[in-house]
């Protein structure tokens, strides 16, 4: 379409009165990025329709051109994804070498021996076995993954190797299968540019913040799910840790993961939170009716076993109005002495979502039960908020009153398959003991007569 044809339709009127919506729908899918850019410069209607046809996304990093961002946000670029990811990850930055290692390049690092080699080898063989690239034992994909994880463990000496990094790197290998050095640089940029490296540091301090933050968000946006989780005695650290550590690469098909990462690289962590909410939304009508034993097993596996269409999942995710401002407010609230609660209200007339983060008194550990009710079971936590807001693993907390219980001791990881299961008998013995302790503290239940005398 030339400039004269564009000018012919720029005379005025409403978009619905012009052929631009139809032309946009028919030709947008077939245009290259330079062609999209030229259309945007000559036609204001095109610019408006392009903006209306996609979700609002944050300012991209590295000065990436808007047409690239729009294409990555709204559609699956397939084999053209690589250049876009490379620009988003490496554009505008220079990765620094470690002090005292002038030859700190990938070829040198991947050929050094690492103290984590045995752990890396064990995880490489069970990373994305459903993907053809990683299916062959000691094949091209597995060998590349081992070398890259070894190089990262040496380069990020303060982190070393942590499970879930294998899924992060394997996803990048799938996008850049023929350039290990580029995968190494993109992995570093992903971990450092988006502060993901803080998720894997010893004692996982940032992971504790994110888990607590997500619990508040689930409570605000999906109260039905929150109530069901409370009923079953678990929180997001039971089912979502692997989601966050691997950016869903350990649970969802790679085709879906890449579309999630498309938007994550553009808009940041809020995309991961939104997708987590979308996954929980898909089971909210089932979770509350499940028997606890079944629910515990279900929560660990449902993301892996169910079929997810990437565009449908992203559409549901975008309906949850999670902003970086909201995430920032919750992160600040993590350091409060009081508990914090997220309240979310949607205006049914305008569709706008309003939220507020409020301080609430610390919950009583074992509330007195009403007649005929069982005492509430405190939700076990592996990560605890300290007095100054710091996170620590349960069992390391000093004051007895904050030691609400532990979930991790009841989890067993199969080193051959990588699967995690729960010690059901031990877990329910723990729950029964909590019930007995609560009943002992509550004392006998006193029946009260109402004013009507019943």
Secondary structure in CASP SS format (residue, H / E / C, confidence):
PFRMAT SS
TARGET T0000
AUTHOR 0000-0000-0000
METHOD secondary structure of the structure
MODEL  1
X C 1.00
X C 1.00
X H 1.00
X H 1.00
X H 1.00
X H 1.00
X H 1.00
X H 1.00
X C 1.00
X C 1.00
X C 1.00
X C 1.00
X C 1.00
X C 1.00
X H 1.00
X H 1.00
X H 1.00
X C 1.00
X C 1.00
X H 1.00
X H 1.00
X H 1.00
X H 1.00
X H 1.00
X H 1.00
X H 1.00
X H 1.00
X H 1.00
X H 1.00
X H 1.00
X C 1.00
X C 1.00
X H 1.00
X H 1.00
X H 1.00
X H 1.00
X H 1.00
X H 1.00
X H 1.00
X H 1.00
X H 1.00
X H 1.00
X C 1.00
X H 1.00
X H 1.00
X H 1.00
X H 1.00
X H 1.00
X H 1.00
X H 1.00
X H 1.00
X H 1.00
X C 1.00
X C 1.00
X C 1.00
X C 1.00
X C 1.00
X C 1.00
X C 1.00
X C 1.00
X H 1.00
X H 1.00
X H 1.00
X C 1.00
X C 1.00
X H 1.00
X H 1.00
X H 1.00
X H 1.00
X H 1.00
X H 1.00
X H 1.00
X H 1.00
X H 1.00
X C 1.00
X C 1.00
X C 1.00
X H 1.00
X H 1.00
X H 1.00
X H 1.00
X H 1.00
X H 1.00
X H 1.00
X H 1.00
X H 1.00
X H 1.00
X H 1.00
X H 1.00
X H 1.00
X C 1.00
X C 1.00
X C 1.00
X C 1.00
X C 1.00
X C 1.00
X C 1.00
X C 1.00
X C 1.00
X C 1.00
X C 1.00
X C 1.00
X C 1.00
X C 1.00
X C 1.00
X H 1.00
X H 1.00
X H 1.00
X H 1.00
X H 1.00
X C 1.00
X C 1.00
X C 1.00
X C 1.00
X C 1.00
X C 1.00
X H 1.00
X H 1.00
X H 1.00
X H 1.00
X H 1.00
X H 1.00
X H 1.00
X H 1.00
X C 1.00
X C 1.00
X C 1.00
X C 1.00
X C 1.00
X C 1.00
X C 1.00
X H 1.00
X H 1.00
X H 1.00
X H 1.00
X C 1.00
X C 1.00
X C 1.00
X C 1.00
X H 1.00
X H 1.00
X H 1.00
X H 1.00
X H 1.00
X H 1.00
X H 1.00
X H 1.00
X H 1.00
X H 1.00
X H 1.00
X H 1.00
X H 1.00
X H 1.00
X H 1.00
X H 1.00
X C 1.00
X C 1.00
X C 1.00
X C 1.00
X C 1.00
X C 1.00
X C 1.00
X C 1.00
X C 1.00
X H 1.00
X H 1.00
X H 1.00
X H 1.00
X H 1.00
X H 1.00
X H 1.00
X H 1.00
X H 1.00
X H 1.00
X H 1.00
X C 1.00
X C 1.00
X C 1.00
X C 1.00
X H 1.00
X H 1.00
X H 1.00
X H 1.00
X H 1.00
X H 1.00
X H 1.00
X H 1.00
X H 1.00
X H 1.00
X H 1.00
X H 1.00
X H 1.00
X H 1.00
X C 1.00
X C 1.00
X H 1.00
X H 1.00
X H 1.00
X H 1.00
X C 1.00
X C 1.00
X H 1.00
X H 1.00
X H 1.00
X H 1.00
X H 1.00
X H 1.00
X H 1.00
X H 1.00
X H 1.00
X H 1.00
X H 1.00
X H 1.00
X H 1.00
X H 1.00
X H 1.00
X H 1.00
X H 1.00
X H 1.00
X H 1.00
X H 1.00
X C 1.00
X H 1.00
X H 1.00
X H 1.00
X H 1.00
X H 1.00
X H 1.00
X H 1.00
X H 1.00
X H 1.00
X H 1.00
X C 1.00
X C 1.00
X C 1.00
X H 1.00
X H 1.00
X H 1.00
X H 1.00
X C 1.00
X H 1.00
X H 1.00
X H 1.00
X H 1.00
X H 1.00
X H 1.00
X C 1.00
X C 1.00
X C 1.00
X C 1.00
X C 1.00
X C 1.00
X C 1.00
X H 1.00
X H 1.00
X H 1.00
X H 1.00
X H 1.00
X H 1.00
X H 1.00
X H 1.00
X H 1.00
X H 1.00
X H 1.00
X H 1.00
X H 1.00
X H 1.00
X C 1.00
X C 1.00
X H 1.00
X H 1.00
X H 1.00
X H 1.00
X H 1.00
X H 1.00
X H 1.00
X H 1.00
X H 1.00
X H 1.00
X H 1.00
X H 1.00
X C 1.00
X C 1.00
X H 1.00
X H 1.00
X H 1.00
X H 1.00
X C 1.00
X C 1.00
X C 1.00
X C 1.00
X H 1.00
X H 1.00
X H 1.00
X H 1.00
X H 1.00
X H 1.00
X H 1.00
X H 1.00
X H 1.00
X H 1.00
X H 1.00
X H 1.00
X H 1.00
X H 1.00
X C 1.00
X C 1.00
X C 1.00
X C 1.00
X H 1.00
X H 1.00
X H 1.00
X H 1.00
X H 1.00
X H 1.00
X H 1.00
X H 1.00
X H 1.00
X C 1.00
X C 1.00
X C 1.00
X C 1.00
X C 1.00
X H 1.00
X H 1.00
X H 1.00
X H 1.00
X H 1.00
X H 1.00
X H 1.00
X H 1.00
X H 1.00
X H 1.00
X C 1.00
X C 1.00
X C 1.00
X C 1.00
X C 1.00
X E 1.00
X E 1.00
X E 1.00
X E 1.00
X E 1.00
X E 1.00
X E 1.00
X E 1.00
X C 1.00
X C 1.00
X C 1.00
X C 1.00
X C 1.00
X C 1.00
X E 1.00
X E 1.00
X E 1.00
X E 1.00
X E 1.00
X E 1.00
X E 1.00
X E 1.00
X C 1.00
X C 1.00
X C 1.00
X C 1.00
X C 1.00
X C 1.00
X C 1.00
X C 1.00
X C 1.00
X C 1.00
X C 1.00
X C 1.00
X C 1.00
X C 1.00
X C 1.00
X C 1.00
X C 1.00
X C 1.00
X C 1.00
X C 1.00
X C 1.00
X C 1.00
X E 1.00
X E 1.00
X E 1.00
X C 1.00
X C 1.00
X C 1.00
X C 1.00
X C 1.00
X E 1.00
X E 1.00
X E 1.00
X C 1.00
X C 1.00
X C 1.00
X C 1.00
X C 1.00
X C 1.00
X H 1.00
X H 1.00
X H 1.00
X C 1.00
X C 1.00
X C 1.00
X C 1.00
X C 1.00
X H 1.00
X H 1.00
X H 1.00
X E 1.00
X E 1.00
X E 1.00
X C 1.00
X C 1.00
X C 1.00
X C 1.00
X C 1.00
X C 1.00
X E 1.00
X E 1.00
X E 1.00
X C 1.00
X H 1.00
X H 1.00
X H 1.00
X H 1.00
X H 1.00
X H 1.00
X H 1.00
X H 1.00
X H 1.00
X H 1.00
X H 1.00
X H 1.00
X H 1.00
X H 1.00
X H 1.00
X H 1.00
X H 1.00
X H 1.00
X H 1.00
X C 1.00
X C 1.00
X C 1.00
X C 1.00
X C 1.00
X C 1.00
X C 1.00
X C 1.00
X C 1.00
X C 1.00
X C 1.00
X C 1.00
END
